[in-house]
Structures are given as structure tokens and as C-alpha cells.
């Protein structure tokens, strides 16, 4: 079984952690929604360059309507998540906001079970309980 997903997940976590701190630095004196818009424009620019460098010109005409719809829905939830995240880190402590944001792990596990049919094992449930405890420890005053 390939473990490349683990390396990719670790790299995602490292970049996400750096993103939170860098974003907090960039939110000084700017509206959080405008900062999110500008960040998203840069993300689009960077992803276009990376995709073109790795894969050449895309053939999006081969995508089904369902795939496009689901990806658009994912983009909408991403946009809303980023807007609320930037508003939160602008107003609050970035470590606490990031901890609460990582509570999405619990939402993901539940939705994966309900929508994708993934199994909620004792390990997954135990992990969710520990994540909840960790969130509480990080944000409790």
C-alpha cells in the first residue's frame, strides 16, 4: 500500500500551520474579507502555474457535469471556510483559532461515514474524543 498520502498530508499540515501565522501577519490594517479575496487570487495564480508546469494544458471538457458541480460545491465550502477563518484570526489568537478550525476533523469523520460510507471505528471515535479534549485544552481560559 502506498504511503504517499501520508507524506502529502504531513506537508499539507506543515503548510497550513505556516499559513495561519503568515496570514495573521498580513491582516494588519486590512479587511479580512478583502485579504481572503487577495489570497485566493494568489492561490489561483500559483495553482495555475504549478498545474501547467506539471501537466501542461488541462482538458476540462472531459469532466462530467457531476464532477464540475461537486467541485464547485467544494469551492463554495472552501470559500466560506476561508472567509470565516480570516475573520477569526484577525480578531482572535491564531493558535486558538487554528485549534478550533482543526475541529473540522470531527466533522470530516462524521460526513465521511454518512456520505462516503467510511467506517467509524473505535480508533476514529477515540481520536475524535481526544481531538475534542485537545481543542478544549487549547482554548479554555
Long-range contacts (C-beta under 8 A, 24 or more apart in sequence): 17-98, 20-89, 20-94, 20-97, 20-98, 21-94, 23-86, 23-89, 23-94, 24-89, 24-90, 24-94, 27-86, 27-89, 27-90, 32-83, 32-86, 32-87, 32-89, 32-90, 33-83, 33-86, 33-87, 35-86, 35-90, 36-82, 36-83, 36-86, 39-82, 39-86, 40-79, 40-82, 95-138, 96-138, 96-139, 99-134, 99-135, 99-138, 99-139, 100-135, 100-139, 102-131, 102-135, 103-131, 103-132, 103-135, 105-131, 106-131, 106-132
